[in-house]
């Protein structure tokens, strides 16, 4: 079932949109730090530069795209508020941005979404409508929400305003590092990867872009291999932020700019998450651990390279850490 809302125009954002987005959102976001780890450099044989969006407002990179979308809307477009469907980070990011602009926000979230993310949505003033943990359910329930509220739809990733906002992350990273050979970021729906492609294809086209994906939600990897979008409805993975499929706009960037998509198992993701907590002393989500997991898994691909690694968020349910499960 397609997203039910006024259809988004098939407008491919440009780097000019990224620059405008950065100017628009700068008062509302952090320029997040880049951290390094000599231990992880030794373990991988590479020089890793971690862009820490877990320190971002609302705890995730998605606040960039959500804020650009909300603050780019006219007053008449905001009369009935904004709405979206999301497994978590876009939901709380849109709630944050809507709160900053003083408009209501309604989000459709899977009932299985982490409680930490639900609490953050409510904390920012967002209203949650729960759905079953599948793409078809979230889109069907969202159609009812739009019919009820008439709110402006801000898609989690298949939206040129959102993609332009996400492109500001890699724009910052390029100014914080002295040259990169590769950039690695997680891929689910493809918003972060699309923004990365948009920025790097303009500012640093020599940098290879590698997407990292869970083996149990590998529809993007299969899509790239097949040459068309393959959409899984309800994959099961600990990386809850990476369960959604590619859409029209994000597929454009993936097929044209992504060098490769590599996958990691559930245990490899958990191990990389725990290793990051232990060695870097920072809180990251399972979805954010997938890039390090593939770097550890495929050392020959990354050895000797200078690699930007996007840590996409840190909204973790501390009562349900994956390595504590029986």
N, C-alpha and C positions, 0 to 999 in steps of 0.2 A: 504494500500500500504506500503510495507516495505521501510526502508531507502535505498536509491539508492546510493551506493558507494561501494568500495571494502569491503566485509563483515568483520566485526571485528572478530578476533578469540575468541572462547568461553573460554577465559582464566580467571579463577577466581583469582583476585589479592590476595596476602597474606600480613600479617603484615610486612614482610620484605620489600614489595613494599611501604608501608606507610613510613617506616623509610627512605628508599632511596628517596622517594618523599619529605619528610621534609627537608632532606639535600639539595636537588636540588632547592627547591623553597624558602628557608629561606631568601636569599638575596632580594627577590622580594615581600615579603608579610609582614604583621604585625603579631606579636603575640598579638592577640586582648585581651582586658581586660575582666575580669569577674566582673559584677556588681550585687549588691543585693539591695533589697528594703524592709525595715521593714513594710511598708504599705501593699505590696503585700504578704509578709509572713503572716501577720495577717489576710489578706483577704482570704487566701487559707488554712491556718493552716499548711503550709509546709515551708521548707527552700529552697528558690529558688536561683539558681546561674545562672545568665544570661551570656552566652558566646556571646559577642557583635561583631558579624561579620558585623554589620552595620558600624563598624569603620575600616573594612578591606580595603585594596587597592581595587579600583574600586567599593567599597561600598557593597561588597557581598562575601560570602564564596566561591562562584564559581570560584573566581580567583585562589584558591588553586589548583583545579583540572585542570583548563585551563593552568595554568603556568607549572604544572608538565608535561602535555601533550606536550606543545610547546617546553619546554627546554629539553625534553627527545627525541626529534626527531633529526635524523641525518641531516646534511646539504643538502644531496641530496633529502631528503624528503620534504624540505622546499623551493625548487626551485620555485614552483608555489604558495606558500603561504598556508594559512589554511582557512578552511571554516566550517560553522556550521549553524544549524537552532536553534532558541531560542526565547522565549517570552521576553527576556531582559537581565537578569543578566549574563547568560553564554555568550551571544553575546558581552556584553561590557567587560567581563572578558577575553574572547579570544582576543578581540581587544587590550586590555591592554597588554596581554602576547606577542602577535605578535609584537606590537610596541616595547616592551623591547628587542625583538630578531631581530627587523629590517626586518620583513617580512610582506607582505600584508595579510589582513584578509577580507573575505566576509561573511556576515551573512544574513540569511533569517529570517525576523521578521514579526509577524502578524501586519497588518496595524493598529490594535487597541492597540498595545503595548504602554505603557506609554511614553509620549514625553520625560520625563526625561531620560529614558533608551535609547531612540533613540539618544538623544543629547549626551549622554555619549559615545555611540558607535562611533559616528562621531568625538567626541573630542579625542578619542584614536586612530583615523585614520582608523577605520573600514568602509567598504562600505556596505550599507544596501540595500537589495532587499526585497520588501514587498510582503506579501502573505495574503490570507484570514485567519481568526482566527479559523483554524481547523488543526488537526494533518495531515489529508490527504493532505490539501493544502500546508502546509509547507514542507512536504516531497516531493511532486510533484515538487514544485518550486525549492527545493534544488537539486533535480536530474538534473534540467536544469543548475543550477549554477556549479555543479561538471563537467558536460559535457562541459561547456564553459571554465572553468578555470583550471581543472585538479588539483585543490587544495587538500591538505591533509585534510580529514574529521576528526574533533574532535567532537564526539557526546557529547551532553550536559550532559549525565549521563550514558549511556550504553557503557562505555568504561573503561577498567581496569585501565588505566592511570589516568582518571578523578576520579574514585572511590578511588584510592590510595591517590590522593591529598586531597580529601575531608576527608579522615580518619585522616589527621593531625590535624583537628579542635578538635576532641574529645581527641586526644592524648595530646594536650596542656591543655585542660580543666581538665583532670585528674591530671595534675601536679599543677593546680591552686586551687584545692579544696581538702579538707581533707575527702575524701570518699563520694560516692554517692550511693543512693538506686535506683534511676531511671534516665534515660536520655529521654528527650522529644524533638523531632524535627519535623518540617513540612515534609510532604511527597507529592510529585507530581510524577515525574519520578523515584525518589528514590535514587539519587546520594548521598545526605547528609546522609540519613538513612543507605545506604549501607556502606559508609565509617565509620559511627558510629558503625555499627555492626561489621565491620572488626576489628576495634581497640578494642572495648570493649570485644569482644569474646576472644581476646588474653590477654589483660591487666586487665580486670575487668569483668569476665564472670558472676559474681553475680549481676551486675547492669541490671535491667529490662529496655528494650528499648520500648518506646511508641511512635508511630507515630501519628501526628495530621493532620487532613485532613478536607477540607470544605465539608459540607453536599451535596452541589450542584456539587461537583467533587469528589465523594467518591468511585471511581473505585478501589483504592488500598484496601480499607476496604472490598469491595465486593469480590475482588480477594482473599484476605486472608481467607475470610469465605468460598469461593467456592473451594479453593485449586488450582486455575489456574488463569492466567492473564485475567482480564476483562478490555477491553480498550474502553473508551468513546472517541469519535472523537472530539467533540467541546463543552465541558461543559461550563456553564456560572457561573462565580464566581468572586467576587472582588479580590480574591487571585490569581492574574494573573500568578504568578510563579508556581502554583500547578495544572495547567490544563492538563498537559501531562500524558500519561499512563506509567505504569511500562514496562520494557523490560526484555530481557533474564537475563542479569547479575544482575540487581537490584532485580528482582524477586527471584533470588537465595538467596540473603541475607534476604529479607523480609520474605520469607516462612520458613527460617531456624533459624532466630534470633529475629525477632520482636515479642514482647510479645502480643501487641494489637494495633489496630488502632482505635482511637476515633475521632468523627467528631463534628464540630461546625457549627451553622447556620451563614448566612451572617451578621445578626445583632450582634450575639455574637462575631464574628471576628472584626467587626467595633468597638464594645464597648471595646474589649481587646486592640485594637490598640490605641484608644483614651486614655484609662486608662494608658497605658505605656508612651505615650507622656506626660500626665499630671503629673504622679507620679515619673517617672524616668528621665524625661526631655531629652529623646533621640528620634531620628527619626527612626521609623521602618516602613517597608512595611506591607500591609495587610497580605501577606503570612506568615510573621514572627510572626503575632499576633495569629495565630491559636493554637500554643502550650499553650499560656496563656489562651486562650478561653476555651480549653478543661479542663485545670486544674481548672478553675473557675466553669465550668459546672459539673464536676464530682468530687466534693470534697472528697467523700469517698475513691476514688482510690488513692488520693495523700496526704491526710492529714497525718501529722507526718513524712513525708518522706523528705530526702535530694535529691533535684532534679536538675539536670543540664538541662538548657533550652537553646537551640541554637536559637539565634536571627540571622536569616540568611542574612538579608540585609537591607539597608536603602535608596534605590533609589526610592524616592517618587516624584510623580508629585505634587508639592506644590500648583498648581492652581486647583487641582481636588481632594481635600481631601474628603474622603467618608462621613464624618459627616457634610460636608457643602453642600451636594446635597439637592436640593429641592424635 
